[in-house]
Amino acid sequence: MDWKLWQEFLRKGILSRGRQLNTPLGLWLKRDSDWTWYFSRKDSTLWSIRSDIWHQHKQVDSSSQALMFSELGIPETPPHEDLEMAIII
């Protein structure tokens, strides 16, 4: 498939202004025991959970448009309820 055609489909068929989905998928708030990464929009913090221990990953300064976080998490008490499941790339 032609990449330009695919981009046009995404732009007109799925995405609205600001690259937001026309129909949101909804919040991923349910805690999944197999899921590792969560994000808090309230304080822009990334959280991970391993062996039932929560780790807070602070945002680091970056010239990139992508959010960047410390790879090393600090063990913390369980975070507040506003966490959304996150995918880390």
mmCIF file as gemmi writes it, N, C-alpha and C atoms, coordinates in Angstrom:
data_model
loop_
_atom_site.group_PDB
_atom_site.id
_atom_site.type_symbol
_atom_site.label_atom_id
_atom_site.label_alt_id
_atom_site.label_comp_id
_atom_site.label_asym_id
_atom_site.label_entity_id
_atom_site.label_seq_id
_atom_site.pdbx_PDB_ins_code
_atom_site.Cartn_x
_atom_site.Cartn_y
_atom_site.Cartn_z
_atom_site.occupancy
_atom_site.B_iso_or_equiv
_atom_site.pdbx_formal_charge
_atom_site.auth_seq_id
_atom_site.auth_asym_id
_atom_site.pdbx_PDB_model_num
ATOM 1 N N . MET Axp A 1 ? 0.837 -1.177 0 1 0 ? 1 A 1
ATOM 2 C CA . MET Axp A 1 ? 0 0 0 1 0 ? 1 A 1
ATOM 3 C C . MET Axp A 1 ? 0.885 1.244 0 1 0 ? 1 A 1
ATOM 4 N N . ASP Axp A 2 ? 0.479 2.222 -0.725 1 0 ? 2 A 1
ATOM 5 C CA . ASP Axp A 2 ? 1.209 3.475 -0.824 1 0 ? 2 A 1
ATOM 6 C C . ASP Axp A 2 ? 1.148 4.226 0.513 1 0 ? 2 A 1
ATOM 7 N N . TRP Axp A 3 ? 2.306 4.652 1.016 1 0 ? 3 A 1
ATOM 8 C CA . TRP Axp A 3 ? 2.378 5.335 2.307 1 0 ? 3 A 1
ATOM 9 C C . TRP Axp A 3 ? 1.561 6.626 2.32 1 0 ? 3 A 1
ATOM 10 N N . LYS Axp A 4 ? 1.58 7.386 1.261 1 0 ? 4 A 1
ATOM 11 C CA . LYS Axp A 4 ? 0.819 8.646 1.208 1 0 ? 4 A 1
ATOM 12 C C . LYS Axp A 4 ? -0.68 8.377 1.32 1 0 ? 4 A 1
ATOM 13 N N . LEU Axp A 5 ? -1.155 7.322 0.68 1 0 ? 5 A 1
ATOM 14 C CA . LEU Axp A 5 ? -2.565 6.948 0.762 1 0 ? 5 A 1
ATOM 15 C C . LEU Axp A 5 ? -2.925 6.572 2.2 1 0 ? 5 A 1
ATOM 16 N N . TRP Axp A 6 ? -2.05 5.829 2.87 1 0 ? 6 A 1
ATOM 17 C CA . TRP Axp A 6 ? -2.264 5.431 4.256 1 0 ? 6 A 1
ATOM 18 C C . TRP Axp A 6 ? -2.303 6.664 5.17 1 0 ? 6 A 1
ATOM 19 N N . GLN Axp A 7 ? -1.385 7.598 4.976 1 0 ? 7 A 1
ATOM 20 C CA . GLN Axp A 7 ? -1.375 8.827 5.777 1 0 ? 7 A 1
ATOM 21 C C . GLN Axp A 7 ? -2.668 9.622 5.571 1 0 ? 7 A 1
ATOM 22 N N . GLU Axp A 8 ? -3.114 9.706 4.346 1 0 ? 8 A 1
ATOM 23 C CA . GLU Axp A 8 ? -4.354 10.427 4.038 1 0 ? 8 A 1
ATOM 24 C C . GLU Axp A 8 ? -5.553 9.786 4.728 1 0 ? 8 A 1
ATOM 25 N N . PHE Axp A 9 ? -5.602 8.457 4.726 1 0 ? 9 A 1
ATOM 26 C CA . PHE Axp A 9 ? -6.672 7.741 5.41 1 0 ? 9 A 1
ATOM 27 C C . PHE Axp A 9 ? -6.658 8.053 6.904 1 0 ? 9 A 1
ATOM 28 N N . LEU Axp A 10 ? -5.486 7.991 7.515 1 0 ? 10 A 1
ATOM 29 C CA . LEU Axp A 10 ? -5.387 8.283 8.951 1 0 ? 10 A 1
ATOM 30 C C . LEU Axp A 10 ? -5.823 9.71 9.247 1 0 ? 10 A 1
ATOM 31 N N . ARG Axp A 11 ? -5.352 10.64 8.434 1 0 ? 11 A 1
ATOM 32 C CA . ARG Axp A 11 ? -5.648 12.049 8.669 1 0 ? 11 A 1
ATOM 33 C C . ARG Axp A 11 ? -7.135 12.349 8.532 1 0 ? 11 A 1
ATOM 34 N N . LYS Axp A 12 ? -7.781 11.798 7.525 1 0 ? 12 A 1
ATOM 35 C CA . LYS Axp A 12 ? -9.188 12.105 7.264 1 0 ? 12 A 1
ATOM 36 C C . LYS Axp A 12 ? -10.157 11.156 7.945 1 0 ? 12 A 1
ATOM 37 N N . GLY Axp A 13 ? -9.778 9.897 8.086 1 0 ? 13 A 1
ATOM 38 C CA . GLY Axp A 13 ? -10.718 8.903 8.575 1 0 ? 13 A 1
ATOM 39 C C . GLY Axp A 13 ? -10.664 8.631 10.062 1 0 ? 13 A 1
ATOM 40 N N . ILE Axp A 14 ? -9.512 8.813 10.673 1 0 ? 14 A 1
ATOM 41 C CA . ILE Axp A 14 ? -9.366 8.418 12.069 1 0 ? 14 A 1
ATOM 42 C C . ILE Axp A 14 ? -8.96 9.579 12.966 1 0 ? 14 A 1
ATOM 43 N N . LEU Axp A 15 ? -8.098 10.459 12.479 1 0 ? 15 A 1
ATOM 44 C CA . LEU Axp A 15 ? -7.548 11.51 13.323 1 0 ? 15 A 1
ATOM 45 C C . LEU Axp A 15 ? -8.233 12.85 13.078 1 0 ? 15 A 1
ATOM 46 N N . SER Axp A 16 ? -8.352 13.628 14.152 1 0 ? 16 A 1
ATOM 47 C CA . SER Axp A 16 ? -8.873 14.983 14.03 1 0 ? 16 A 1
ATOM 48 C C . SER Axp A 16 ? -7.724 15.959 14.263 1 0 ? 16 A 1
ATOM 49 N N . ARG Axp A 17 ? -8.033 17.21 14.499 1 0 ? 17 A 1
ATOM 50 C CA . ARG Axp A 17 ? -6.991 18.218 14.73 1 0 ? 17 A 1
ATOM 51 C C . ARG Axp A 17 ? -6.114 17.816 15.899 1 0 ? 17 A 1
ATOM 52 N N . GLY Axp A 18 ? -4.85 18.097 15.801 1 0 ? 18 A 1
ATOM 53 C CA . GLY Axp A 18 ? -3.915 17.755 16.865 1 0 ? 18 A 1
ATOM 54 C C . GLY Axp A 18 ? -3.614 16.273 16.96 1 0 ? 18 A 1
ATOM 55 N N . ARG Axp A 19 ? -3.911 15.547 15.902 1 0 ? 19 A 1
ATOM 56 C CA . ARG Axp A 19 ? -3.667 14.097 15.839 1 0 ? 19 A 1
ATOM 57 C C . ARG Axp A 19 ? -4.392 13.33 16.931 1 0 ? 19 A 1
ATOM 58 N N . GLN Axp A 20 ? -5.555 13.815 17.349 1 0 ? 20 A 1
ATOM 59 C CA . GLN Axp A 20 ? -6.398 13.123 18.314 1 0 ? 20 A 1
ATOM 60 C C . GLN Axp A 20 ? -7.324 12.188 17.552 1 0 ? 20 A 1
ATOM 61 N N . LEU Axp A 21 ? -7.663 11.064 18.153 1 0 ? 21 A 1
ATOM 62 C CA . LEU Axp A 21 ? -8.607 10.146 17.526 1 0 ? 21 A 1
ATOM 63 C C . LEU Axp A 21 ? -9.989 10.786 17.467 1 0 ? 21 A 1
ATOM 64 N N . ASN Axp A 22 ? -10.691 10.603 16.345 1 0 ? 22 A 1
ATOM 65 C CA . ASN Axp A 22 ? -12.063 11.097 16.229 1 0 ? 22 A 1
ATOM 66 C C . ASN Axp A 22 ? -12.951 10.452 17.284 1 0 ? 22 A 1
ATOM 67 N N . THR Axp A 23 ? -12.777 9.176 17.504 1 0 ? 23 A 1
ATOM 68 C CA . THR Axp A 23 ? -13.519 8.444 18.528 1 0 ? 23 A 1
ATOM 69 C C . THR Axp A 23 ? -12.502 7.902 19.522 1 0 ? 23 A 1
ATOM 70 N N . PRO Axp A 24 ? -12.391 8.537 20.702 1 0 ? 24 A 1
ATOM 71 C CA . PRO Axp A 24 ? -11.394 8.085 21.68 1 0 ? 24 A 1
ATOM 72 C C . PRO Axp A 24 ? -11.608 6.629 22.082 1 0 ? 24 A 1
ATOM 73 N N . LEU Axp A 25 ? -10.518 5.965 22.391 1 0 ? 25 A 1
ATOM 74 C CA . LEU Axp A 25 ? -10.573 4.577 22.823 1 0 ? 25 A 1
ATOM 75 C C . LEU Axp A 25 ? -11.061 4.452 24.256 1 0 ? 25 A 1
ATOM 76 N N . GLY Axp A 26 ? -10.991 5.532 25.005 1 0 ? 26 A 1
ATOM 77 C CA . GLY Axp A 26 ? -11.371 5.502 26.413 1 0 ? 26 A 1
ATOM 78 C C . GLY Axp A 26 ? -10.138 5.381 27.284 1 0 ? 26 A 1
ATOM 79 N N . LEU Axp A 27 ? -10.324 5.629 28.568 1 0 ? 27 A 1
ATOM 80 C CA . LEU Axp A 27 ? -9.195 5.562 29.498 1 0 ? 27 A 1
ATOM 81 C C . LEU Axp A 27 ? -8.832 4.119 29.805 1 0 ? 27 A 1
ATOM 82 N N . TRP Axp A 28 ? -7.561 3.863 29.922 1 0 ? 28 A 1
ATOM 83 C CA . TRP Axp A 28 ? -7.064 2.554 30.302 1 0 ? 28 A 1
ATOM 84 C C . TRP Axp A 28 ? -6.754 2.607 31.783 1 0 ? 28 A 1
ATOM 85 N N . LEU Axp A 29 ? -7.775 2.568 32.596 1 0 ? 29 A 1
ATOM 86 C CA . LEU Axp A 29 ? -7.575 2.736 34.021 1 0 ? 29 A 1
ATOM 87 C C . LEU Axp A 29 ? -7.54 1.423 34.786 1 0 ? 29 A 1
ATOM 88 N N . LYS Axp A 30 ? -8.114 0.394 34.216 1 0 ? 30 A 1
ATOM 89 C CA . LYS Axp A 30 ? -8.17 -0.876 34.925 1 0 ? 30 A 1
ATOM 90 C C . LYS Axp A 30 ? -6.759 -1.419 35.14 1 0 ? 30 A 1
ATOM 91 N N . ARG Axp A 31 ? -6.489 -1.83 36.331 1 0 ? 31 A 1
ATOM 92 C CA . ARG Axp A 31 ? -5.183 -2.41 36.668 1 0 ? 31 A 1
ATOM 93 C C . ARG Axp A 31 ? -5.116 -3.819 36.112 1 0 ? 31 A 1
ATOM 94 N N . ASP Axp A 32 ? -4.139 -4.069 35.284 1 0 ? 32 A 1
ATOM 95 C CA . ASP Axp A 32 ? -3.927 -5.375 34.669 1 0 ? 32 A 1
ATOM 96 C C . ASP Axp A 32 ? -2.691 -5.985 35.32 1 0 ? 32 A 1
ATOM 97 N N . SER Axp A 33 ? -2.821 -7.142 35.892 1 0 ? 33 A 1
ATOM 98 C CA . SER Axp A 33 ? -1.707 -7.747 36.62 1 0 ? 33 A 1
ATOM 99 C C . SER Axp A 33 ? -0.509 -8.066 35.724 1 0 ? 33 A 1
ATOM 100 N N . ASP Axp A 34 ? -0.72 -8.149 34.411 1 0 ? 34 A 1
ATOM 101 C CA . ASP Axp A 34 ? 0.38 -8.427 33.484 1 0 ? 34 A 1
ATOM 102 C C . ASP Axp A 34 ? 0.995 -7.157 32.906 1 0 ? 34 A 1
ATOM 103 N N . TRP Axp A 35 ? 0.424 -5.988 33.224 1 0 ? 35 A 1
ATOM 104 C CA . TRP Axp A 35 ? 0.889 -4.727 32.64 1 0 ? 35 A 1
ATOM 105 C C . TRP Axp A 35 ? 1.948 -4.106 33.54 1 0 ? 35 A 1
ATOM 106 N N . THR Axp A 36 ? 3.002 -3.558 32.952 1 0 ? 36 A 1
ATOM 107 C CA . THR Axp A 36 ? 4.115 -3.008 33.728 1 0 ? 36 A 1
ATOM 108 C C . THR Axp A 36 ? 4.096 -1.492 33.828 1 0 ? 36 A 1
ATOM 109 N N . TRP Axp A 37 ? 3.699 -0.802 32.75 1 0 ? 37 A 1
ATOM 110 C CA . TRP Axp A 37 ? 3.895 0.646 32.666 1 0 ? 37 A 1
ATOM 111 C C . TRP Axp A 37 ? 2.588 1.422 32.757 1 0 ? 37 A 1
ATOM 112 N N . TYR Axp A 38 ? 2.621 2.516 33.544 1 0 ? 38 A 1
ATOM 113 C CA . TYR Axp A 38 ? 1.478 3.403 33.72 1 0 ? 38 A 1
ATOM 114 C C . TYR Axp A 38 ? 1.961 4.851 33.69 1 0 ? 38 A 1
ATOM 115 N N . PHE Axp A 39 ? 1.071 5.754 33.276 1 0 ? 39 A 1
ATOM 116 C CA . PHE Axp A 39 ? 1.408 7.176 33.192 1 0 ? 39 A 1
ATOM 117 C C . PHE Axp A 39 ? 0.38 7.997 33.95 1 0 ? 39 A 1
ATOM 118 N N . SER Axp A 40 ? 0.854 8.99 34.678 1 0 ? 40 A 1
ATOM 119 C CA . SER Axp A 40 ? -0.011 9.923 35.395 1 0 ? 40 A 1
ATOM 120 C C . SER Axp A 40 ? 0.009 11.261 34.661 1 0 ? 40 A 1
ATOM 121 N N . ARG Axp A 41 ? -1.122 11.642 34.095 1 0 ? 41 A 1
ATOM 122 C CA . ARG Axp A 41 ? -1.215 12.953 33.448 1 0 ? 41 A 1
ATOM 123 C C . ARG Axp A 41 ? -1.178 14.073 34.484 1 0 ? 41 A 1
ATOM 124 N N . LYS Axp A 42 ? -1.643 13.767 35.696 1 0 ? 42 A 1
ATOM 125 C CA . LYS Axp A 42 ? -1.719 14.773 36.756 1 0 ? 42 A 1
ATOM 126 C C . LYS Axp A 42 ? -0.34 15.367 37.05 1 0 ? 42 A 1
ATOM 127 N N . ASP Axp A 43 ? 0.671 14.521 37.137 1 0 ? 43 A 1
ATOM 128 C CA . ASP Axp A 43 ? 2.013 15.029 37.441 1 0 ? 43 A 1
ATOM 129 C C . ASP Axp A 43 ? 3.061 14.632 36.393 1 0 ? 43 A 1
ATOM 130 N N . SER Axp A 44 ? 2.61 14.175 35.218 1 0 ? 44 A 1
ATOM 131 C CA . SER Axp A 44 ? 3.506 13.793 34.109 1 0 ? 44 A 1
ATOM 132 C C . SER Axp A 44 ? 4.609 12.85 34.562 1 0 ? 44 A 1
ATOM 133 N N . THR Axp A 45 ? 4.209 11.826 35.288 1 0 ? 45 A 1
ATOM 134 C CA . THR Axp A 45 ? 5.165 10.857 35.817 1 0 ? 45 A 1
ATOM 135 C C . THR Axp A 45 ? 4.865 9.475 35.26 1 0 ? 45 A 1
ATOM 136 N N . LEU Axp A 46 ? 5.924 8.766 34.935 1 0 ? 46 A 1
ATOM 137 C CA . LEU Axp A 46 ? 5.806 7.387 34.478 1 0 ? 46 A 1
ATOM 138 C C . LEU Axp A 46 ? 6.003 6.473 35.683 1 0 ? 46 A 1
ATOM 139 N N . TRP Axp A 47 ? 5.182 5.435 35.759 1 0 ? 47 A 1
ATOM 140 C CA . TRP Axp A 47 ? 5.262 4.46 36.844 1 0 ? 47 A 1
ATOM 141 C C . TRP Axp A 47 ? 5.441 3.072 36.263 1 0 ? 47 A 1
ATOM 142 N N . SER Axp A 48 ? 6.166 2.229 36.979 1 0 ? 48 A 1
ATOM 143 C CA . SER Axp A 48 ? 6.266 0.818 36.615 1 0 ? 48 A 1
ATOM 144 C C . SER Axp A 48 ? 5.994 0.003 37.875 1 0 ? 48 A 1
ATOM 145 N N . ILE Axp A 49 ? 5.53 -1.209 37.665 1 0 ? 49 A 1
ATOM 146 C CA . ILE Axp A 49 ? 5.321 -2.114 38.802 1 0 ? 49 A 1
ATOM 147 C C . ILE Axp A 49 ? 5.967 -3.451 38.46 1 0 ? 49 A 1
ATOM 148 N N . ARG Axp A 50 ? 6.839 -3.878 39.37 1 0 ? 50 A 1
ATOM 149 C CA . ARG Axp A 50 ? 7.54 -5.158 39.215 1 0 ? 50 A 1
ATOM 150 C C . ARG Axp A 50 ? 7.55 -5.843 40.572 1 0 ? 50 A 1
ATOM 151 N N . SER Axp A 51 ? 7.141 -7.091 40.587 1 0 ? 51 A 1
ATOM 152 C CA . SER Axp A 51 ? 7.097 -7.874 41.834 1 0 ? 51 A 1
ATOM 153 C C . SER Axp A 51 ? 6.317 -7.13 42.922 1 0 ? 51 A 1
ATOM 154 N N . ASP Axp A 52 ? 5.182 -6.544 42.533 1 0 ? 52 A 1
ATOM 155 C CA . ASP Axp A 52 ? 4.305 -5.803 43.447 1 0 ? 52 A 1
ATOM 156 C C . ASP Axp A 52 ? 4.95 -4.576 44.086 1 0 ? 52 A 1
ATOM 157 N N . ILE Axp A 53 ? 6.036 -4.07 43.509 1 0 ? 53 A 1
ATOM 158 C CA . ILE Axp A 53 ? 6.677 -2.85 44.005 1 0 ? 53 A 1
ATOM 159 C C . ILE Axp A 53 ? 6.566 -1.779 42.92 1 0 ? 53 A 1
ATOM 160 N N . TRP Axp A 54 ? 5.98 -0.634 43.284 1 0 ? 54 A 1
ATOM 161 C CA . TRP Axp A 54 ? 5.826 0.488 42.351 1 0 ? 54 A 1
ATOM 162 C C . TRP Axp A 54 ? 7.117 1.294 42.29 1 0 ? 54 A 1
ATOM 163 N N . HIS Axp A 55 ? 7.479 1.726 41.069 1 0 ? 55 A 1
ATOM 164 C CA . HIS Axp A 55 ? 8.656 2.57 40.847 1 0 ? 55 A 1
ATOM 165 C C . HIS Axp A 55 ? 8.215 3.818 40.087 1 0 ? 55 A 1
ATOM 166 N N . GLN Axp A 56 ? 8.682 4.954 40.561 1 0 ? 56 A 1
ATOM 167 C CA . GLN Axp A 56 ? 8.369 6.227 39.905 1 0 ? 56 A 1
ATOM 168 C C . GLN Axp A 56 ? 9.554 6.618 39.022 1 0 ? 56 A 1
ATOM 169 N N . HIS Axp A 57 ? 9.255 6.983 37.766 1 0 ? 57 A 1
ATOM 170 C CA . HIS Axp A 57 ? 10.281 7.39 36.802 1 0 ? 57 A 1
ATOM 171 C C . HIS Axp A 57 ? 10.037 8.862 36.478 1 0 ? 57 A 1
ATOM 172 N N . LYS Axp A 58 ? 10.946 9.708 36.899 1 0 ? 58 A 1
ATOM 173 C CA . LYS Axp A 58 ? 10.808 11.15 36.7 1 0 ? 58 A 1
ATOM 174 C C . LYS Axp A 58 ? 11.09 11.524 35.247 1 0 ? 58 A 1
ATOM 175 N N . GLN Axp A 59 ? 10.396 12.552 34.782 1 0 ? 59 A 1
ATOM 176 C CA . GLN Axp A 59 ? 10.615 13.064 33.431 1 0 ? 59 A 1
ATOM 177 C C . GLN Axp A 59 ? 11.97 13.772 33.396 1 0 ? 59 A 1
ATOM 178 N N . VAL Axp A 60 ? 12.714 13.557 32.309 1 0 ? 60 A 1
ATOM 179 C CA . VAL Axp A 60 ? 14.012 14.216 32.141 1 0 ? 60 A 1
ATOM 180 C C . VAL Axp A 60 ? 13.916 15.227 31.013 1 0 ? 60 A 1
ATOM 181 N N . ASP Axp A 61 ? 14.747 16.25 31.097 1 0 ? 61 A 1
ATOM 182 C CA . ASP Axp A 61 ? 14.769 17.267 30.045 1 0 ? 61 A 1
ATOM 183 C C . ASP Axp A 61 ? 15.261 16.654 28.753 1 0 ? 61 A 1
ATOM 184 N N . SER Axp A 62 ? 14.612 17.052 27.678 1 0 ? 62 A 1
ATOM 185 C CA . SER Axp A 62 ? 14.981 16.526 26.367 1 0 ? 62 A 1
ATOM 186 C C . SER Axp A 62 ? 14.613 17.537 25.301 1 0 ? 62 A 1
ATOM 187 N N . SER Axp A 63 ? 15.421 17.608 24.269 1 0 ? 63 A 1
ATOM 188 C CA . SER Axp A 63 ? 15.095 18.495 23.153 1 0 ? 63 A 1
ATOM 189 C C . SER Axp A 63 ? 14.108 17.824 22.204 1 0 ? 63 A 1
ATOM 190 N N . SER Axp A 64 ? 13.831 16.545 22.449 1 0 ? 64 A 1
ATOM 191 C CA . SER Axp A 64 ? 12.888 15.788 21.632 1 0 ? 64 A 1
ATOM 192 C C . SER Axp A 64 ? 11.464 16.187 21.974 1 0 ? 64 A 1
ATOM 193 N N . GLN Axp A 65 ? 10.545 16.028 21.009 1 0 ? 65 A 1
ATOM 194 C CA . GLN Axp A 65 ? 9.13 16.288 21.269 1 0 ? 65 A 1
ATOM 195 C C . GLN Axp A 65 ? 8.515 15.159 22.086 1 0 ? 65 A 1
ATOM 196 N N . ALA Axp A 66 ? 9.146 14.012 22.086 1 0 ? 66 A 1
ATOM 197 C CA . ALA Axp A 66 ? 8.641 12.863 22.849 1 0 ? 66 A 1
ATOM 198 C C . ALA Axp A 66 ? 8.978 13.046 24.331 1 0 ? 66 A 1
ATOM 199 N N . LEU Axp A 67 ? 8.105 12.542 25.185 1 0 ? 67 A 1
ATOM 200 C CA . LEU Axp A 67 ? 8.397 12.568 26.614 1 0 ? 67 A 1
ATOM 201 C C . LEU Axp A 67 ? 9.504 11.564 26.905 1 0 ? 67 A 1
ATOM 202 N N . MET Axp A 68 ? 10.457 11.962 27.721 1 0 ? 68 A 1
ATOM 203 C CA . MET Axp A 68 ? 11.571 11.094 28.083 1 0 ? 68 A 1
ATOM 204 C C . MET Axp A 68 ? 11.604 10.982 29.6 1 0 ? 68 A 1
ATOM 205 N N . PHE Axp A 69 ? 11.888 9.763 30.089 1 0 ? 69 A 1
ATOM 206 C CA . PHE Axp A 69 ? 11.879 9.514 31.523 1 0 ? 69 A 1
ATOM 207 C C . PHE Axp A 69 ? 13.14 8.801 31.945 1 0 ? 69 A 1
ATOM 208 N N . SER Axp A 70 ? 13.465 8.944 33.214 1 0 ? 70 A 1
ATOM 209 C CA . SER Axp A 70 ? 14.601 8.245 33.79 1 0 ? 70 A 1
ATOM 210 C C . SER Axp A 70 ? 14.373 6.74 33.663 1 0 ? 70 A 1
ATOM 211 N N . GLU Axp A 71 ? 15.389 6.026 33.22 1 0 ? 71 A 1
ATOM 212 C CA . GLU Axp A 71 ? 15.263 4.575 33.077 1 0 ? 71 A 1
ATOM 213 C C . GLU Axp A 71 ? 15.201 3.897 34.446 1 0 ? 71 A 1
ATOM 214 N N . LEU Axp A 72 ? 15.914 4.467 35.403 1 0 ? 72 A 1
ATOM 215 C CA . LEU Axp A 72 ? 15.952 3.907 36.743 1 0 ? 72 A 1
ATOM 216 C C . LEU Axp A 72 ? 14.802 4.48 37.562 1 0 ? 72 A 1
ATOM 217 N N . GLY Axp A 73 ? 13.913 3.612 38.004 1 0 ? 73 A 1
ATOM 218 C CA . GLY Axp A 73 ? 12.782 4.051 38.809 1 0 ? 73 A 1
ATOM 219 C C . GLY Axp A 73 ? 13.116 4.044 40.285 1 0 ? 73 A 1
ATOM 220 N N . ILE Axp A 74 ? 12.462 4.936 41.019 1 0 ? 74 A 1
ATOM 221 C CA . ILE Axp A 74 ? 12.648 5.036 42.46 1 0 ? 74 A 1
ATOM 222 C C . ILE Axp A 74 ? 11.468 4.34 43.136 1 0 ? 74 A 1
ATOM 223 N N . PRO Axp A 75 ? 11.73 3.358 44.012 1 0 ? 75 A 1
ATOM 224 C CA . PRO Axp A 75 ? 10.611 2.705 44.703 1 0 ? 75 A 1
ATOM 225 C C . PRO Axp A 75 ? 9.79 3.741 45.483 1 0 ? 75 A 1
ATOM 226 N N . GLU Axp A 76 ? 8.48 3.689 45.293 1 0 ? 76 A 1
ATOM 227 C CA . GLU Axp A 76 ? 7.575 4.654 45.921 1 0 ? 76 A 1
ATOM 228 C C . GLU Axp A 76 ? 6.325 3.942 46.387 1 0 ? 76 A 1
ATOM 229 N N . THR Axp A 77 ? 5.57 4.611 47.249 1 0 ? 77 A 1
ATOM 230 C CA . THR Axp A 77 ? 4.276 4.082 47.652 1 0 ? 77 A 1
ATOM 231 C C . THR Axp A 77 ? 3.368 4.074 46.431 1 0 ? 77 A 1
ATOM 232 N N . PRO Axp A 78 ? 2.363 3.218 46.42 1 0 ? 78 A 1
ATOM 233 C CA . PRO Axp A 78 ? 1.483 3.146 45.251 1 0 ? 78 A 1
ATOM 234 C C . PRO Axp A 78 ? 0.944 4.522 44.872 1 0 ? 78 A 1
ATOM 235 N N . PRO Axp A 79 ? 0.91 4.809 43.591 1 0 ? 79 A 1
ATOM 236 C CA . PRO Axp A 79 ? 0.484 6.119 43.103 1 0 ? 79 A 1
ATOM 237 C C . PRO Axp A 79 ? -1.03 6.313 43.221 1 0 ? 79 A 1
ATOM 238 N N . HIS Axp A 80 ? -1.451 7.517 42.894 1 0 ? 80 A 1
ATOM 239 C CA . HIS Axp A 80 ? -2.863 7.869 42.939 1 0 ? 80 A 1
ATOM 240 C C . HIS Axp A 80 ? -3.646 7.175 41.822 1 0 ? 80 A 1
ATOM 241 N N . GLU Axp A 81 ? -4.922 7.386 41.797 1 0 ? 81 A 1
ATOM 242 C CA . GLU Axp A 81 ? -5.835 6.642 40.931 1 0 ? 81 A 1
ATOM 243 C C . GLU Axp A 81 ? -5.897 7.117 39.478 1 0 ? 81 A 1
ATOM 244 N N . ASP Axp A 82 ? -5.201 8.179 39.12 1 0 ? 82 A 1
ATOM 245 C CA . ASP Axp A 82 ? -5.355 8.713 37.764 1 0 ? 82 A 1
ATOM 246 C C . ASP Axp A 82 ? -4.453 8.035 36.732 1 0 ? 82 A 1
ATOM 247 N N . LEU Axp A 83 ? -3.881 6.899 37.053 1 0 ? 83 A 1
ATOM 248 C CA . LEU Axp A 83 ? -2.941 6.245 36.142 1 0 ? 83 A 1
ATOM 249 C C . LEU Axp A 83 ? -3.638 5.641 34.932 1 0 ? 83 A 1
ATOM 250 N N . GLU Axp A 84 ? -2.971 5.773 33.801 1 0 ? 84 A 1
ATOM 251 C CA . GLU Axp A 84 ? -3.424 5.162 32.552 1 0 ? 84 A 1
ATOM 252 C C . GLU Axp A 84 ? -2.347 4.186 32.099 1 0 ? 84 A 1
ATOM 253 N N . MET Axp A 85 ? -2.761 3.079 31.529 1 0 ? 85 A 1
ATOM 254 C CA . MET Axp A 85 ? -1.789 2.128 31.004 1 0 ? 85 A 1
ATOM 255 C C . MET Axp A 85 ? -0.96 2.816 29.927 1 0 ? 85 A 1
ATOM 256 N N . ALA Axp A 86 ? 0.334 2.524 29.882 1 0 ? 86 A 1
ATOM 257 C CA . ALA Axp A 86 ? 1.24 3.179 28.937 1 0 ? 86 A 1
ATOM 258 C C . ALA Axp A 86 ? 2.027 2.138 28.161 1 0 ? 86 A 1
ATOM 259 N N . ILE Axp A 87 ? 2.429 2.531 26.974 1 0 ? 87 A 1
ATOM 260 C CA . ILE Axp A 87 ? 3.297 1.709 26.14 1 0 ? 87 A 1
ATOM 261 C C . ILE Axp A 87 ? 4.608 2.452 25.99 1 0 ? 87 A 1
ATOM 262 N N . ILE Axp A 88 ? 5.695 1.794 26.263 1 0 ? 88 A 1
ATOM 263 C CA . ILE Axp A 88 ? 7.019 2.394 26.228 1 0 ? 88 A 1
ATOM 264 C C . ILE Axp A 88 ? 7.755 1.943 24.974 1 0 ? 88 A 1
ATOM 265 N N . ILE Axp A 89 ? 8.247 2.896 24.205 1 0 ? 89 A 1
ATOM 266 C CA . ILE Axp A 89 ? 9.019 2.542 23 1 0 ? 89 A 1
ATOM 267 C C . ILE Axp A 89 ? 10.385 3.167 23.044 1 0 ? 89 A 1
